Amino acid sequence: MKSPRKSTVRSSRRDFIKTGGVLAAGSSFLISGTKASGNIIGANDRVRMAVAGLNGRGGAHIGGWNGQKNVEVVSLIDPDQNVLGKKLEKQKGAKGYADVRVALEDKNLDGISIATPNHWHSLMTIWAAQAGKHVYVEKPMSHDIAEGRIVVEAQKKYNVVIQHGTQRRSSAGIAGLHEALESGDLPRLKIAYGYCCKPRGGIGIKQATSAPQNLNWDLWKGPAAIDEYHQNYVHYNWHWFWKTGNGDLNNQGTHQLDVARWAIDSDQSHPVRVMAIGGRFQWKDQGETPNTMFGIAEYPNGQYVLFNVRNVNYKGYKHQVFNEYYLEDGSVITGENKYKIRRPGKKAEDLVVKPGKVTPGGNWGSFIAAVRAADPNMANGNALDAHYGCVMGHLINNSYRLGKQVPFNEKAVSFGDNKDAAEHFLKLHEIMQGGVGIPKDKAEYTVGPWLTFDSKTERHIGDHAKEANALLKDQNRPGFEVPDLKSI
């Protein structure tokens, strides 16, 4: 099947390794394209997909596309020759590439799914859109706030389908609950609460060394402004460094953040105020992101998102990876797809809601349906929704990154007259002190400032604006720059 979209690919100074079609380290590459034609792919036509990033989640992408009718995985992309080779052995007939830019030159390629480290997500998505390819991109869609907006505008310009890897967006049950909350069938939502509480461990300290010969370190780094290689980057612990990851808040937590923001009234975009408190307790490793965090985001209409990250394991650890809904009448809704509601003064009872509107087929099938229809609006978790959810996480993280150390105790932070925030922070604090065993005043919280955000300009205003605005956009390495709005 030929791609319905036209694109022009230019590259300056190309050097290829004959055996692998690999762009040599240091080469520069520019893609420019025309707005997509919007041609409809027939329901029986083959959709040809590439998968970028093959370790871990990338295997699920390959299996997901292989499980769809008349969909073919024709290209596999990874800078690690060993990982790439193993996947190619199983995916017969696919071509292998170290560099995504080379794979995107295939005029017959219809789409790409991206399961790389976070710092690559937006740039690959933008390049693919410019080349006229549809994109399924893992969460979080962006590594920083500014590049997420560029993805949104690239989607508009090139009219490709972009779907975020937040599978819950394909749930009619979750969609139905959110529709009921906004319609007035249920009391109005006051707080959307998300938990990302799953045990993890420390990563130790790895010394700088030379990258292994099987890894193209230049292509792995891509846009991330890092120099020295150490083994904690490859292949998973990059999550816990700011230049490559976003911590668990915008890792696993992206799913629950997205559901929480989805529940907020649909006329809301970004929060107007955020703050965070947390720390990286006990592990004493080289990781940078917090393993414990309480975040709060306030929306213009008075609704809140509260979020809890808790990774430190201990005896009696309670796994919590889900969402709760606190309503203005005092009711609390829990569950996912099947719900229970606890009304004031009553026992919890089943809550039945009508299925909501989603494109059927699950996360993989809905994407393929949107591609065949050339209809970006069919994506379950489109670029704009992805941007809104990711930005909330970035803002909370940025408050933490600007934080100051204070003694570890229940008085570490004041939430003013917000009794709900104070109550939920104290629950987290009691777990860390009584469960994890962190002694009072013998450790430190990092307390971030309240940051005020202008949703129209997507910039900070007020106190701490200068420092916070410096975190809106990551520095990029030469040759891997995320384009600005004028040059997409």
N, C-alpha and C positions, 0 to 999 in steps of 0.2 A: 504493500500500500504506500503510495507516495504521500508525503506530507502536504497538507492543504495550505501551508503557509510558506511564503517566500522570504528568504533572508539572504543577505550578502555577508560573507565572512572574509575578513582581511587579516593577514598576519604579516608582521615584519620580521625578517630574519628567522626563518624556520629551519631547524635542524632536527631531523628525525633519526632515531635509532631504528634501523631497518627491521629488526626482528620484532619490535614492540610498538612501532608507531608512536614513540614517546617524544614529546616536545622537550628539547634540551633545557636544562636549568638556565635561567637568565633570559630566555627568549621573551619578547613582549608580544602581546596578542590583543587585537581589538575586534570586537564584533559590532556591526551596525546592521539594523534591519528596518524593514518597512512595516507599517501596521498590518496585522494579520487580516487575511481576506475573509475569515469567518466561514469558509466552506464547510459543509456538513459531511462527515464521514459516515458512510452507510453502516447500518447496524451489523452487517455481515462482513464488513471489511476488516482486515487485520490491523491491529494497532501495534506499532513497533516501539518498544520501550528500551531505555538505557537505565542502568542502576549505578549510581556513584556512591562509593563508600561501602565496602563489602564486609567489613568486620562487624560482628554483632548485629545490629538492627538491619543492616543491608541484606542479610540472609532472609529475613522476613519479607523484605520488599521483593526479592526474587521469587519467593514462594507465593506471595500475593498475586503477582502478575501472572505467574505460571498457572495459577488456579482460575484465571478468568478465560472465558471462551474467546477464542480467536485473538489472543494477545500473545505476542512473542517478545521475549527478552533477547535483544540482538546485540547489546553492548554492555560490557562490564568495565567499571572504571575504578582504579585504586592505585595510589602511589607505592604500595607495598607489593613487590613482585610475588612474594610468597603467598600472600592472601589472594591476590588476583589469580595466580596460577591454580590454586585449589578450587576456586569457584568456577574457573573456566573448564576444569575437568568435569564438573557436574553439569554445567550449562553448555551442552554440545551445540556447536554452530555459532556461538556468540563470539564477537570480537573483543579483545582486551586492550585497554588503554590505561596509561598512567595519568594522562592529562585530559581533563574533561573538555577542554577547548578543541582538541582533535576530534573527539567523539561527536561534538555538536556540528561538525562539518558535514556529517552524513545527511544528505538532502531527504533521504527516505525515513529518517528517524522522526517519530511523531511526538514522543515525550520522554522525560527523564524523571526519575525519582532519586531524591538526594538523602543519603543517610550518612553523611560525612560528619566530622566534628563541627560544632556550632559556628565557628568563625568562618566557615565556608558557605553556610546555608544561603545567605542573601546574595552573595556574588555569583554563585552558580545559578541561582534562580534568575537573576537579572540577565546573565549571559544567555541562558536558555531562552528566555522570553525574547531577547533581541534576535536570536536565531530562529524564532517562530516555533519553538517547542513548548508543549504543555509541561507543567511541572507539578509533581507531588513532592513536597518538601517536608522533611521531618521537623518535629518541634525542637526548639523554638525556630520559627521562620527567620528570625533576625538575631544577631549577636549584640546589636545596639539599636537605639531608638531611631537614629537618622537613617540607617540603611534599610530598616523596615519600611519607612515611608517611600524610599526609592523603589522597593519591590512593588508596593501598591501602585505607584505611578507607572512603572514598567508594565504591569498587568493591564492597566487601562490603555496604554499606548499601543501595545502589541496584541491586545485582545485574546491572550491565551488563557487557558484554564490553569489556575494555580490553586492547589488544595493543600491545606495544612495537615500534617500527620497527627491530628488530634482525633482519634477514632470515635470518641464520644459524640462528636458532631454528627455522626451517622446514626445516632440512637433516637428513634422516634419517641421512646419513653422519656428521655431527658428533655427533648424538644417540647413534648406535651406538657410537662410540668412547668416549664418556663413560660409557655403560652398561657397556661392557666393562671400563673402568678400575675402576668401583665394584663390579662383580660378582665380581672376583677372577680373571677370565679373563686379565688382564694384571697385571704387577707393580703394586704400589700407587703412586699418584701422589705425588710429593714436591713438585714445583713446576709450576704452570701459568704459562707465560710468554707475554706479549702484546707485540707490536711495533706501534707506530704511527709508522713512519718513512717519511714522504713529503715531498718538498721543497715548501717554501712560501717566500714572500718577505716583506720588510718592508712595512709599510703607510704609512710616512711619518708626517707630522704634519699634521693638518687643524685649522684654527682654528674656533672656535665661530662659528656664523652662524645665520641664521634658516632654519628648515626650509622646503623648497620647498612651493609652494602645493598641489601634487598629493598631498602626504603629510600625513595626519592624525597629527601628532607626538604628541598626547596618547594616541591609541589605539595607536600604535607602542610608546610607552614602557610603557603598561599598568602592571603592577605594579613595574617597575624604577624605583628611586629615583634617577633622573637628571634633570637640568634642561636643560643646554645641548645643542643639536644640533650635530653636526659630521659631515662626509661619511664618516668612517670607520665610523659605525654602520650606515649603510644602503647596500647591502643585504647585505653578507657579513661585513665585518670586525668586526661586533659579537661574533664568536666570541672575540676576543682581549682583551675587557674583562670584568672580573669581575662587573659588575652585569647584564650581558646574556648572557655566554657562559661557557664553562668550559674554554677552551683546547683544544688538540687531544687531551689525555688523555680528556676527556669529550665529544669531537666525533667525529672518525673513530675515536678510540681506544675509544669506547663499545662498538663491535662486538667488538673484541678483548678488552676488559675483561670483557664479558658472557660470551664463550666461555670465558675463563680461569676465571671464577667458576663457570660451569656445570660445569666439570670437577672442581671441589672436591667432596668427599663431600656428598651431598644432605642430610645432617642438620646441615650448617653454614649459618649465616645471614650474620653480619657478621664481619669480621676483628676481632681483639682489639688488634692493634698495627699502626700504619702509620708510614711516614716517606717523605720525598722529598728529592732533591737535583737541582738543575738551574739553569737560567738563561735569560735572553733575550739571546743573544749576537749580536754583529755589527750587527744591524739598526738600532739607535739610533732607534727610532720611538716612537710613543705607545702601542703595545700593552702590555698588562700581564701577560698570561699567558706561561708559559715556552715557548720553542721547542726546548728540550732538557730532558729529565727522565728520571730513574731513580726508580721508585717500588717500594716493597715493602710487602706486606700479609701479616700472619701470622694464621692461623686457629686457633681453640681446639684443633683436633685435630693441630696441628703442620704442616699443609700450608701452602704459601706461594703467593702470586701475586707475580711480578716483572713490571715493566712498563717499557718503553723508548719514549720519545718523542724523535724526532730529525727536525727540520724544516729545519735550515740546509743549504742546497745547497752542493755543492763538486764539483770534478772527481773522478769516480769514485764519486759518491754511490750507495749501495746501497739500493734501495727494499725495505722490509720492512713489509708490512702483513699479518701472519699470527700464528699461535700455535704454540708448541712445548710439549711435555710431557716433563718430566724425572721418571723413575721411580726408586723406591728402590733398584732393583738396578743402577742406572747406565745404563739404556737411555734413549734419547731418541727421541721420536716427532715427526715433522714432517709437514706437509701439511694439506689441508683437503678433506674428503670422500674423497679418495684419499690414503692414508698410507704412510709409510715408517718403519721402526723400525731404529735402530742400537743393537744390543746390545753390551755391553762386549767389546772385543777383536775385533769382527766388522764387516764391511762392512754398509752400509745395505741392507735388503731390504724388499720390499713387505709391508704389513700389511693383511690382509683382516679386516674386521669386519662383523657383521651390521647391517643397517639398524636404526636406533633408532625409538622411538615419537614421531611428530609428527603433527599434523593435516595431511593432504595438501592440496595446492593452492597451495603457495608462500605467501609472506607475505600477498598480497592475497586469494587464494582461501581460505586457512585462516581469515582474519578473517571473510569473508562466510559461510563455513560455520558458524562459531561464532555469528554474529548470527542466522542462520536457525534454529539450534537453541536460541537463547537460553541458551547454555551457556558461561559465562566460562572454564570449565576447558579448553575446546578451544583457547583462544588459544595460539599459539606465541610464548611470551614474555609471560606475564601480568603483572599489575601488581606482584605480590610479587616475581617473578623480576627484573623491571625495577628494582624498588627496591633489591634486594640488589646488583645490578651497578652501579647508579648511585652508591649510597652508597660503595662501595669507591673509585670515582673521586673523589668529593667529599672523602673523608677524605684521600686522597693529596694532592689539590690544597690542602686546608686546612693540611696539614703544610708544604707549600711556602710558602703565604701567611704562615705564622708564622715562616719561616726567617730566618737571619742570614747575612750575607755573609762568606765566607772566601776566601782566595787560591785561584786556579784551579790545582790540582795534584792528583796521584793520592792524596795524603794528606788530602784535604778532608773525608773522612768515614770513620768507623770503623763496621763492622758487627759488631764483637765476634767471636764464634766462628762467624758465618754465612759460611763460605767461598764458598758459591754466590753470595750477594749481592755480596761483595767482587769475585769474579771477573767478574761481569757488569757491575758498575759500571766496572771498569777497562777492559773492552772499549769501553764508551761513551766513557770519558775518552780513550782512545787515538785514537778516531775524531775527537773534537773537537780534540785537540791536533795529531795528525799529518795528518788529512784536511782538516778545516776550517781549521786553522792558527792556533788560539788559542794564544798564547805562554804558557808556564808562568809563573805568578805575576803575569801582566800583565792578568788579568781576574779576575772573581769568580764563584764558585758561590754559589747560595742553598741553604743546608743547613737543611732543616726538622727540627723536633724529633720524637722518637718520641712519638706520641699513642696513648693507651690508650682503648679504646672498649668500653662496656658494651652488648652486643647486645640485652639485654632492655629497657633504658630508652632506648636509642639516644642516649646522652649520654656525654661524656668523663668519665673519672675519672683521678685521679693527677696527675702533673706536667703543667703547661700546660692543665689542664682548663678553667680560667676563660676563657682566650683562645680555646681551641678551641670551647667551647660557644657563644661569641658568634658563631661562623661557621655554626652549625647552621641558622639561619634568616635569610634576607635581610629587610631592611626593605622594606616595600611602600608604594606611594603610596596616599593616601586614595581610596576608590572602587574600588580594585583589590586589596584585601587578600585574601590566601589565608586561608580560614577556619581556625579551630582545630578540634580534634577534637570539641569540644562542639557546634559550630555547623554541621557539615556535614550 
